[in-house]
Amino acid sequence: MPPLAFPILLAPALALLLLAAGNARGEELLAKRYPPAVKEVIEQRCVVCHGCYDAPCQLKMDAWAGLARGANKKKVYDGTRLLPAELTRLYEDAHSLDGWRDRGFFSVIDPYEPRDGILYRMLALKAEHPLPAKGPLPDDFDFSLDRDQACSKADQFDDYRTDRPQQGMPYGFPGLDAERQQVLTDWIDAGAPGVPAAPVAAEEQQAIERWERFLNGSSNRERLMSRYVFEHLFIGSLYFDELDGARTWYSLVRSKTPPGEPIELIATRRPYDDPGADRFYYRLQPRYLTPLAKRHMPYALNPQRMARWRELFLAPDYTVDTLPGYSGDEAANPFITFEQLPVDARYRFMLDEAQFTIMAYIKGPVCRGQVALNVIDDHFWVAFAAPNAFDPEQSARFLAEHAHEMRLPQPKGSLVVTLLQWRSYAKSQRRYLEAQAEAIARVIEQDALSLDLDLIWTGGPERNENAALTVFRHFDSATVAKGFLGQLPKTMWIIDYSLLERIHHLLVAGFDVYGAVGHQLESRLYMDFLRMEGEQAFLLFLPEEARADVRDYWYRGARDHVTDYLMSPGNARYERPTAIEYRTDDPRTELMRRLRVHIPTAANARYAVKREELAGLMSGADASFSYLPEVAFLQVLDRRGEREYYSLVHNQGFSNNAQLFQEQNRRLPEEDTLTVARGFVGAYPNQFFQVAEQELDRFADALRTLESDEDYTALVARYGVRRTAPWFWKLSDDINASYRASFPAEAGLFDLNRYQNR
């Protein structure tokens, strides 16, 4: 491990100078980074739990700026919040220590007496009270996500130490080894200083300048294009993939200052909120954050991408007479705001990186998405309507005429979401679907189109890998993978432009993690209709006589208002016959299999499982899988000493997904399945397993024959790696290193907040 790059003897003066400079100039504070040796320890032992918005006590250690701002007793995730919370987004809502102190953050570092600081004392407490070396931890270790958080300040730590002696850091995991403990101790004794970020290389600076010139064109077309790009990519981790050397991540932001000047950030709650300035600029702001698998959204910028956007938005012959404003509900409605941009350009922009588009509502900063994700199945496939299936001008006119029927929920302060609101959205959605069905019928008659697989996007001549996607829900998080993974799922969505745009604006651009619970519940309510629309598009390709049976199977036990909506005359698209000739008496399965062949990239070799012992676990549903966690990572040790990694993804069966709460009342364990994928699927592993190659048969048999919680506990005892295992951190490091080595741009640290204690 490299030595620390600062003199210990200068600690007090250095710390005070750093803090003073940080308060005087926020940009200097935010541009500091961990020293290299410290960064390695912080990432591997701290950021794996202190990285997302649900980091305990809001102590986000994924950047030195997060450690410097400290902790806060308020929770970002509060299911009883009637009013929106104060924003505390790192790098956005305050830029100095004074600014964060005004928002309730307190220091975990003491620059005068370093060993009196919370960070040092938490590490020392763990060293004094190490975990047992085997077995599950006692029940007084609370690992629930909504557990009580002490968030002790320095003057309260003696009480904390007395009341919670076992809760030193890392909490619930083995402590640091002596070498890493010493690295952090020396650094804390020096005042826990950050070091300046490396200067931007000349080639990278030139790329920044090129992109900022492109995104700040003066014509109305350029400005509206850039607004569209910003409202879709604000969540991304942008990078220049054509450049060599260390990768720097960037956020696309709005600034009061033009390119060439320091960024003066315009921080708003949502990307379509009024920036408060007649003229502002789109800028690329460095992100000094450690990538986390949960929220990392890589998006490459390169000359080919710029040329593609010119082709889509600037080459076509159209005019933008007046730029849209930012006032009222219209700013939140993309079909009104971007009406003047070609529909075909908008759709192709989103399709080019469809995984990013879908993933944005599942990943990003939302670390607990139970409310939003409660609306979807645990495993389903996604395909897309071909962008050239219908005349773009007709599509544009249709969307403009029916923009108000596609209104999206607006922020609410109420805790109550009523059946009346559900029916109001149902009425608007029904009107939209009626109009859409009529429009499709006219196009079919005029252009002699057939409802067959030619209407499904295959990825084009370039074989775009985004054409086929798989979504896995893991209770309150989810994963989007390229290709059709696993066994045939129960449901599948076909998404067109209007549906894709609404998903993005409902659950990405318009979703506020700091918002009132009423806003979040209403967003979930509206998502009911978007899910049903995607499912109905899939049903449209089935024989007319089969559609109702499949739909009824998906919605077993749904409440009357849901079934009334599904069977209402407003869903007129059921009346259109498919042109696909079916050869079996199971058209749902046959259609899914045909789509897997129809889309060239549906079979993604990246996740293919060649070991028969593991592949056989995907042969069907089994109640034994119900005892497994949502996501487990398996390390297989072969006879040559090589390591292979697999993901075991537990897909829960439900009678329907049309109810907000009471999931257990809809559970069907006998319909649970297990997807095995090579590599890593999921951001929150609940369990690690280590199995020798010669033991794989026994391990697979044990998974198939689980009959109780006790059986699962025995499985963990034999093959699992518990929190107390002395080699736990070594395995965690190996897993993260393997992911990073295989997919360096995509990889982020796996979050251990949901790791089991069994």
N, C-alpha and C positions, 0 to 999 in steps of 0.2 A: 504494500500500500504506500503511495507516495507521501513524503513528509508534508506537513502543513506549510503553506506559503506565506506566513506572516510571523513577525517576532513576538513571542509571548510577553516580553518585558514591556512592550508598548501598550499592553492591553487596556488599562483604564483610559488613558488619553485617546487612544485610537477609537475606543467605543464611543466616547463622548463626542469626538469630532464627527464620527459617522452619523450619530443620531442628530446632531445639530445640522449637518449638511442635508440629511434626509428631510428634516422639517423645513429647511429653507427652500429646498428645491426638490419637489416630489419626484420629478423625473429621474433624479440621481438615485433616490431610494429605490424606485421601482426597477431600475436597470442593474441593480446589484444581483449577484448570484452567489450560491454556495461555493466555497473553495473546493477544488476537485476531490480531495480525499474525503472531505465532509459530505459532499454531495452523494457519493456512493453509499455511505452509511445511512444518511437521512432517507434516501430513496428506498433502499432495500428494507429498512426497519421501521420507518416512520410514515412515509408517504403512502404505503400500502394500506394504511388505515386513515390517515389524515390528508386526504386529497380532494374529495368531492364536497359538495355543499353540505352533506350530512356528516362531515368530519366532526368528531366529538368536540364540543365547545367552539365550533367554527374555527378551530385551529388548523388552518390549511397550510401544510408544510410543503406543498408541491412547488413553492417558490420561496426564495429568501424573503421577499417582501411579505409573504403570508406569515412567516415566523416572526418577522419584525413587528407586524401589526398586532399579533398576539391572539388572545382568545376572547370569547363573548358568551355570556350566559344564555342569551336568547337562541332558540332553535329556528333554523330555516324551515324545517318541516314541522308544521303545527296544524293538526287536523281540526282544531276548534277556532281558527283565526277568522274573525268576522270582517276584519278590514285588512287591506294589503299591508305587508310588513315593510319596514325600511330596507332599502337595497344595500347589500354588503358585498357586491361583486368585486373581487380582487382585480386591480388594475383599472377599474371603471368608476367606482362610486366614491373613492377618496384616493388621494395621491401623496399623502404625508402622514407621519405618525400623529400629528395633531388632529388631522382629519379623521383618522380611525378612532382616536380616543374620544372625539366628539360623538362617534356612533356606538360607543359602549365597549370598545375593545380595550383590554388591559394587557400589559406586557407579561411575557413569560420569561424574559431575560432581564437580569439586573446588571446594568453596566457598571455600577459602583462596587457591588459585592456579588460577583458572578455566581457564587455557590449558594446564594440565597434565592436565586431565580427559580421559577417553577420548573423550567426545562431540566436544569441540573438536578433538582430535588426529586423529580419524578423518576429520572434514570437511576439515581442513588437508591431510591426506595425499592426499585425492582432488584437491584443488586443485593440489598439487605434481605429481601424476601423472595428468593427464586421459586419457580414453580416446581412441583414434583416432576420426576423424570419419566413417569409413565402413568397410564390410566387417564380417564376423563377428569376434568376439574370439578370440584365440589359445586353444588347447586347455588352457593352464594356468589359465584361468578355469573353475572348477568350479561348475556350477550345479545339480548333482544334489541332491536333497532330503536325502540322507544324507551329504553332504560333511563333511569334517573341519572343525570349528569351533574357531578359536583361542581365542575368548573371553578376550582379553588383559586383564589388570588393568593399572593405571597403571604399576606398577613393572616390567612385562614389555613395555611398548609399544615400547621401543627395539629389542628383538629382533623384534617383530612388524613394525616399520617396515622393518627390514633384510630380513626373510624374505619379506614380502608387500607390497612397495611399491605394487602395483596394486590392493590390496584396501582402499582408503579407501571412504568412504561418500558417496553411495549406491553400493553394490557392483554392478559390472557394468552401470551405467547412466551417462549423462552427469552430470557434477557440477552443483552449484548455480550459477545465474547470479550475477553480482556482487551484485545487489540482495538476493537471498534469502540469499546467504552473509553479507552484512553484517547482515541482520536477526538471524540466528542468532548471529553473533559478538557483537553488542551484548548480546543476551539472555544468552548464556553468560558474558560478562564481568560481568554483573550478578548472577551466581549461579544463572542459569536458574530464577528464581522462578516459582511458580504464582500465579494471582490467585484471589480467592474466587469461588466460583460465585454467579451472580446469585440474589438471594432469590426464593423461590417466590411467584408472584403470588397475590393473595388468591383469585381464582376457581379457580386450580389447587389451592391448599391446601384449599379447600372440597371439591373433587372427591376429593382424597386422603382427607379425613375421611369422606366419604360411603362410599367403597369400603371403607375399613378398618372402619367400623361394620358394613357388610354382611357382610364376610368374617370377622367375629369375633362372630357371634351366639352366644347361650348355649345354645340347644337342641341336642340330639343331632343332629337333622336338619341344622341349619345347620353344625355343626362337621364332620360327615362330608362334607357338600357342599364345604365350604372345603378340606378335605384333598384331595378329588378334584380340585378346581380347581388347587390348589397343585402336586400331583404331575404335572399335565399342562401347567401354564403356567410352571413355575419357569425354564424355558429362554428364555422370551419377552422381547422388548423391549416392555413395555407403555406405552401412551400414551393421552392423552385427546384423541380426534380432534374432539370438539365445541368445543374451546377454540381461540381465536385466538392468534396470536403464536408465538414460538419454541417448538419442540417439545422437551419433556423426556422422556427415556426412564426407565422404572422396571423394577426386578426385583421379583417377588413373593417374599418371603423369610419365614422364621420368626424371630421375635424373642422374647427373654425379657421384653421390656418391652411394655406395652400402647400403643395409639394415644395420641398426645399427648406421649409421652416419647421421648428419643433411642433409636434402634434399637440393641439389643444382639443382634447377629446370632448365630443358631444355624447354624453351618456344619458340615454333615455330608457324607460322601462321596456319598451318594445321597439323593434327596428323601424316600424312605420309611424312611431310617434313624432310629433312636430319637433324638428331640430332647433327651432327657435331662432333661426337665422335665414335670411333670404338667400345668401350664398354660403355654401359650405363645400367641403372637399372630401373625397373618398381617399383614405390613406391606408397604408400597410404598417401596422404597429407590431413590433416584435413581441412575442409571447415568451416570457422567461419562466414557463411552466413545465414541469416534468409531465410528459404524456401519460395519462391514465387510460387503460383500456375502456373504462366506463364512459369517458366523455371525449376521447380523442377522435377527431373527425378530419383525417388528412384529406387535402384537396390540392392537387398539383397545378401549379401555374407554369406555363411554358409557351414558346412561340406557337405551337400547334393549337393550344387552347385559345390564344388571342385571335388567331386566324379563324378559328371556328366561330367565335362570338361575332367577329366582323361579318362572316358569311351569314349568320343567323339574323343578326339585328341591324346591321348597317348596309349590307348589300341590297336587300329587297327595296323595291320602289314603293314607299309609303311616306306619309307625313305625320308629324306630331305637332298639331297646331298650338296646343296649350298644355303646359305641364300641369299634372294634377297636384292638388294641395295635400295638406296633412290634417285637415279638420274633419270632425264628425266620424260617423261609422263608415263612410266611404273609403277612408284611408286604410281600413282593415279589410276591405273587400277587393281582392286582387283583380276581379273581373271588371271592376269599375276603374281602379287606379291604373291598370295596365291595358285598358281596352285598346289603346292606339298601337300597342306592339303586336306584331303578327302572332297569331295563336300558334302557328306551326313552329315559330322560333322559340316561343316560351316552352312548348311541350318538349321539343328536341333538347333544349338546354337542360331540362330536368331529367330527361331520359338518358342523356350522355353519362350521367353519374347517378343512376336511379338508386343504387344502393345507398349512396350518400343522402339522397332525398328522403328515402324511407327511414334510413337509420337516424336521421336528425330528430325524428320525434321519439325515438327509442333511446338514443344515446344523448350526447350533449350534456349540459349541466344538470339535467334532471336526474338526481341520483336515486330517488325513490319514486317510481312511476306506477304504483299500484292502482291509483285512481284512473290514470290514462290507459294502463295496460289491462285492467280488469275487463275491458271490452273485447279483447281478442283471444283467439284460441292459443293453446300452448305450442302448436305446430301447424303452420300452413304455408302454402306456396303462393307466390305472386308472379303474375305475368302482366303484360301491358298491351293495350290496344295499339295497333300499328299507327304511326303518326300520319301516314299518307292514306289512311283508309277512307276518309271523307274529305270533301273539298274544304280547304282551309278557310276560304272566304265565307262559306256557309256556316262553318263552325264558329267563326268570329261573330257573325251576325246573331247566331243563336245564343252564344254566351252573353253578348251585350244585352239582348232582349230579356234574358232570364237571370241577370246578375242579382236582382233583389230576392229571387227565390233561393239563391245560394248564400243568403246572409249567414254570417258566422256569429257565435255567441260573443257578447261584449262583457267586459269585467263587471262582476256583480259583488255587492257587499253582503248579500243574504246567505245564510247558512242552508236555507231550504231550497231544494230543487223539486218542483212539483210535477204531477202528472199533467197538469194543464200546460206547462212549458213543453213537456215531451210531445203532447198532441199539437202544440203550435208549430214545432219544428217538423212534425210528421206532415202537417198540412202543406207547409212550404215545400218539403222534399217531394211530396206526392205530385204537386203541381209541376215541379221541375221534371220528374220522371215521366209524367204524362206528355209533356212537351218534347222531351228527348225521344220518347218512343215514336211519337208522330213524325219527328224530324228524321229518325232512322228509317221509318217506313217510306217516307218520300224519297230519300236517297236510294234505297234499295230498288224502288220502282223506277226511278229516273235513270239510274246508272247500272241497273241489272246486277247489283252486288249480291253476293251470297253470304249468309251467316256461316262461315266456315273458318278454318284455321288460317286462311290468308289474312284475316283481320287481326291476327296476333303478331306482335312485333317479335322478330327473330334475332334482332341485334344488328341487322343490316349487313352489307358486304364486309364490313370490318369485324363482324362477329363480336359485337360488343358484349362483354361478360355480364352486363347489368340487365340483360333481357329476362333472365330467370333468377328469382330470389327466393330464399327460404327465411321465414320468420319463426324464431323460437321465443316464447315467453317464459321467463323464470320468475314467476310471481310478481315481483315489483321491478324487474329489469327485463331486458330482452336483447336478442341478437338478430342481426340481419346478415345473412351469408349469401354470396353469389352461387348460383346453381340451385337445383332441386335436391335437397339433402334428405337422407333418411328414407323411411318407408313412405308409402302413399299416405298423405294426411287426410283428415276428415273433411277439411274445407280448403278452398282455394279462392283467391281474388283475381279478377281481371280489372285493371285500373286504366282509365283513360285520363286525358289531360285535366278535365274539370275536377275529377276526384282526387288526382294527385296534388293539384294546386290547393284544394280545400284541406287535405290532410296536412300539408305543410303550414298553411296559414292558421289552422286551428291549433295544432299541437306543437308547432315550432315558433313561428313568428309571433303568434298570438298567445302562446302559453306563458304564464308568469308563475315561476316557482315560488315567488314571494307573495303571490296573490292571495286573496281571500279564498276560503275553502269553497264558497259558493261558485266562484269562477271556475275552480278546478272540477267541481262536480258537474257543472253545466257543460264544460268541455267534454267530459266523458259521456254525458247524455247525448250530445250532438254526434259524437263518434259512433254511437249505435247506428245511425243512419248511413254513415260513410262505410262502415263495415258491411251493412246489408246491401248497399249499392254495389260494392266490389263482389260480394257473393252472388248477387243476382245477375251480374254480368257474366259470371261463370255459368250459371244455370241457363242462360240464354243459348248456350251452345249445345245443350242437352236436348234430347227429343222432348216435345211438348208434354207427352204423357208421363215422363219421368221427373219433371221439374218439381212438382208438388211433393212427391215422396221424399226426394232428397232434401228439399227445404224443410219439410216437417221433421226429418231426422235431425237436422241441424238445430231445430228449435223445439225439441221435446221439453214439455213442461213450461214453456214460456207463458208469460201472463197474457191475458186476453187482449190488452191494447196492442201488444206486439204482434200477435197472430192476426188480429183484425187489420193491422197496417199491412202485413205481408200479403194477405189474401185479398186486399181491397182492389177495386177496379183501377185504382190509380197506378198500380204496378202493371201497366198495359204491355210492357215489354215481353211478358210471358207469352203473348199471343203470336209472336213472330216465330215461324218454324225454322229449325236449323237445317243447314244444307249438308251436314256431316252424316254419312251413312255408318251406322253402328252395326257391329257384328256380334255383340254379346248382349246378355240380359243385365249387365251391370255397366250402364253408360258412364256413370261418374268415374269409376275406376278406369274405364277404357279411355275417356277423354284425358285424364291426367297422364296416363301412359303415352298417349299420342303427343301430348304437349311436351313431354320429356324428350321425345324424338324430334319433334318439330323445331325446337329451339336448340341450335347446335351447342350452345354453352351450358345447357341444363345439367350435363354430367360434368361436375367440376372435379378433376383429378386430385386437386389439393386435399380434399377431405376423404378420398376413397379409402376404405378399410379392406385390406387384403388378407388379414388374418381371419380365418374361418370361425375361430372360436368367438371373436368379437362381432363379426358380421352377422352371425347367426342370431344374435340378440335382437336383431331388427326384423324378425320373422313374423311378428304379430303382437297383439295386445296381451297383457298379462297383469293380474292384480299384484303379483310379486314386485313389480316395479314401483308400486305406490309407496314402498318403504324407503325408496332412494331419495336423496336430495335433488334439488333442481339441476345443479351442475356439479360434476365431479371430474377431476383431471386424473388420468391414469398414466403412470410411468411404467413401461414394460422394459425389463432388463433382459436382453437376449444373451445367448451363450458366449458371444464374443465380447461382452461387456458394453455393447452399444445400448443406447437408450432411445426408446420410441415414446411418443406422447399421443394420447387419445383423450377425447372428451366424451363423457357419458352424460347425455342430456335427457332428463326425465320429463316426458310430456304427459301432463295430467288430462284425464278425460272428464268432460262436463256434459250435462244434458243440453245446456245452451249457454250462451254468453250474453244474454239480453237482460240481465239483472245486475244492479250495481253492487249489492252486498250479498251476504249469505252464500259465499262460494261453496262452503261445505255441504249445503243443502242440495247443490247441483252436481256434486262430485260423483263420478262413476269410476271407481278404481279399477274395475275389470276392463275398462277401455284405455288404461294407461299404456303408453309405449315408451320405448327407450331408443334414442338415436345415438349411434356411435359414430364419431367423426375423427379422422386423423388430425392431429394438431389441436387447436384450441378454439372452442366455441363458448362464448360467455365471458363476462368481465368479473363476476363474483364467484369464484370457486367455493363451494360449500364443503368439499372434502377432497383430499389427495389420497390416491391409492398407489401402492408400489407392488408390482407382481412380477415374479420371475417368469420368463418365457415358458418354462416347463410346467408352471402352475396355472396357465391361462385357462385350461379346460376346467379345472376345479373352481376357479374364480367365476367363470361364466355360469357354471352350474349353480353356484351359490346365489348369483343374482336372480336366476330363474326360479329358485325354490324358496325365496324369502316368504315367511308367513306371519311374521310378527316383528315388533320393534326390537325384541330381544335377539332375533335372528340377525337383524341389521347391525346391532351392537357387536355381535360375535364376528360379523364380516369385517367391521372396522378394526376389531382387536387383532384379526389375523392379517388383513391386507392394508388397513388404513394407516394414515399418518396423523396422529392426534396432535392437538395444540401443544401437548407436553413433550412430544418426541424431541430428544436432544438434536436430531438431525433435521428438524422441521425447517429451519432457515436455509440450510444447504439445499434442500429440495425446492423450496420457494425460489431461491436464487437461480437454480438450474432451469426451472420452468420459465421464468421471465427471460433468462438468457437465451433459451431455445426459441422463444417467440420472437425476440428481437433479432436474432441471427437469421431467422427464416424470412421475416417480413419487417425490415427495419423502418419503413415509412409508416406502416400500419400499427406496429406494436406499441402497446402502452402497458404500464404496470397493472397487474391484477389486484383488485381490491379484496382485502381479507376481512372486511367488516361482517360478512355473513358466513364465516367459516364455522362449522359445527363444533359442538363439544359433546361428542357421543362416545 
